[in-house]
Structure formats: structure tokens, C-alpha cells
Amino acid sequence: MKKYTCIFPGLYNYILTKDVGMIPYTLSDEYQTVIATYDNDNYTYLEDTLQSTNFKLDYIEKTENEKKDVIDYLKNNSKDIDILQLYHLRYNLLPWYIITYKLKNMNGLIYLKLDANNNIIDFLLERKGILPAMRRLYVKMIFRFINCISIETKRNYEKLARSQIVSPDKLLYLPNGIQKSSVKLDNKEKIILYVGYVTKKNKSIDLLLNAASKIDLNDWKILLVGEIKEDMTDFIREFFDKNAHLKDKIIFEGYVRDKKILAQKYAKSSIYCCLSESESFGLSTLEAAYFGNYIISTNVGCSPDIIEKTGYGKIINHELEDVTNELRNCIDNWQKVKENPYTHQKTIYDNYNWKNICNKLKKKLEK
């Protein structure tokens, strides 16, 4: 079996069920797969959710210099790595990792998962002037030494494909995926769900709550699942001082560690609301769509791609009026809006299951 190694020093247990863990785990049917990381956590998912004899972690010796640590790891292991996976367009690190790997294994393959949001791609491709032009030339040179470069959304794939910064035969549209769940969708309730950090910064939970205060929620509730960040503490207190009638309508669940319990919350909800200013992908939105939720989202990450596939949701502007109007419309007309959740679950699974996604990657790497 060929050996596939993903370099990801910042791995924690919860990240194993995201793309960082799921790609090597899924590929372990075909390769001996490894994630090279610092020993950051108790990786319990390896013992239950992601059991595979061909998938393991390999710990990088930690000093306080990640660049040096990864280079030392590659010096010692590259000759045994057939496919090296790297993450993110890190201008100051990628060349060093690529050179170190290629000096030890000239015939090895390199896969770069960009995991980049719209702002990062636009910053790279659209800025004018000498320095941005030099940056593009620099990135183009780096990309020549990489065998496969993937991006998560169609919007950014199309921008990269038109840019000529990367060869089309290396570029791959590769969204993140979902795992199949046995949780039933028969007991949906009138719940508007959000999963992620409860924060103003980027996630705009203040915008969601302000919109909720301007409409009649009737028998609907808003469920916020995730850690409450400091920038929301005063806002929440002041919000309920002004809107005491919503205290029983807006529920702060906190962080849910258990994936099965989280799946049940997705399955019980009917609407999922993502008001982020930017997302590289937005896995929570994909998971919500898999569990049959109507998606209300700003134009970020995978949201446009998901809604295009299912026809079940709406992209809105990052404006209070737009959020308010769409929430009001859904609540007031829910009997007309709602559709069979199992139909949309099948569509999402057919397009976003990890097996199919990793088969696309394997085919690209081995062509």
C-alpha cells in the first residue's frame, strides 16, 4: 500500500471528524494514511468513530518552532511518504516543506488543500499593483511543484481556473463532506438553528438576535449551539433587558461535544441560519442541509452550492432588513415553504459523501 501523510500540527480530537481527519480516514481503504501532528489532545474518535487499521497519528516532536519541527519531521520521513498532503496557502512555509520533501523523495506527490475563503482568493487574484503581481508570480511558481490543488467552493474554483495561476489539470473542486447518520427526520420542530461560536465577530449572532426582536416568532424558537464568546456577553444581557419576552424563545445550548446529540439537534430543527461575513466552507451549514433544514445564509462558503443543489434555502445580504424579512417570510408561510427533509438529505448525501469525494481526489492524484 502507498503511504499518505497529512501534515497538520494543530490537530485536536474534534477536528478528526472534519476534513482534516475524514480525508485520511476515508482514504485508508486504499492507502496507509497518517496525520502528522503535535500531541495536542486525547484523540478518542480514533477509538470509536474513525477506527481503521490503516489510519493512525504520528506525533511531531515539539520545540516552539513549527516550521523547524515540520521540516525535521519531513527530513526523517519523506522517503517513506508517497503522497504528502499540506494545508493552506502559507507563503512563508509551503516552499520550505515542498523543497524538504522533494529533496528526500523526488518522485513523491504533493496535494495542497487550500481551505480558503472568498477573501483569501480575492486578495490573491484581484489586487492591483506590483506587489500583488509579484505575489501571484510567487504562488504560481510554488504551484508548479504541487501535483493537486483543491478548493472547496465552485465560486473560488472558477476564479482560480480563470486566473491561470494554476494549471487546470492540477486544480480540483473538492467540497468537504458529511457522514451518514441513522437519526430520523420525522420529528422536526419549529426551531431556527445555528451551530458554531456565538460571537459578533464574523458569525454575526448579534444580527440574528436583532432580526428576531423585530418579528413575531409565534411558536418558533431559536437554538444557538456553541460557546458564547466574550464579545456577546454584554450584548446578550442588554438584549434581554430590552426584549424580556424572548427569554423563553432564544436558547443558548453551549458547546455540544457529542456528535450523536448534535445530530439530533440538527434533525429536530427546521431552519438553519448562517450569517457569517466569511467562511472557507461552512461545515455546519452542510450538516444542517443534510438533516433537511431550510438554509438561510449570507453568500459565503458552501451555502450557494448547497442551495443550488437542493433548491431549499435562500442567499441573503448581510443586512438587518434582509435577515428580518426572510425569517418573517419563513415563519409566516412555513406550510408553503417546508419540504420533505428526506428528499434533500438524499441530494446532499449523493453530492457530499466522503467516499465519493475521496474517490475524486484519488483519481486526480493517480492519473
Secondary structure as UniProt FT lines:
FT   STRAND          3..7
FT   TURN            9..10
FT   HELIX           13..17
FT   HELIX           19..27
FT   TURN            28..30
FT   STRAND          32..37
FT   HELIX           44..46
FT   TURN            47..50
FT   TURN            53..54
FT   STRAND          55..59
FT   HELIX           66..77
FT   HELIX           78..80
FT   STRAND          83..87
FT   TURN            91..93
FT   HELIX           94..104
FT   TURN            106..107
FT   STRAND          109..113
FT   HELIX           118..126
FT   HELIX           130..143
FT   TURN            144..145
FT   STRAND          148..151
FT   HELIX           154..163
FT   TURN            168..170
FT   STRAND          171..173
FT   STRAND          191..195
FT   TURN            201..203
FT   HELIX           205..212
FT   TURN            213..214
FT   TURN            218..219
FT   STRAND          221..225
FT   HELIX           230..242
FT   HELIX           244..246
FT   TURN            247..249
FT   STRAND          250..254
FT   HELIX           259..268
FT   STRAND          271..274
FT   HELIX           283..290
FT   TURN            291..292
FT   STRAND          294..297
FT   TURN            301..302
FT   HELIX           303..310
FT   STRAND          313..315
FT   HELIX           320..332
FT   HELIX           334..337
FT   HELIX           341..352
FT   HELIX           354..366
//
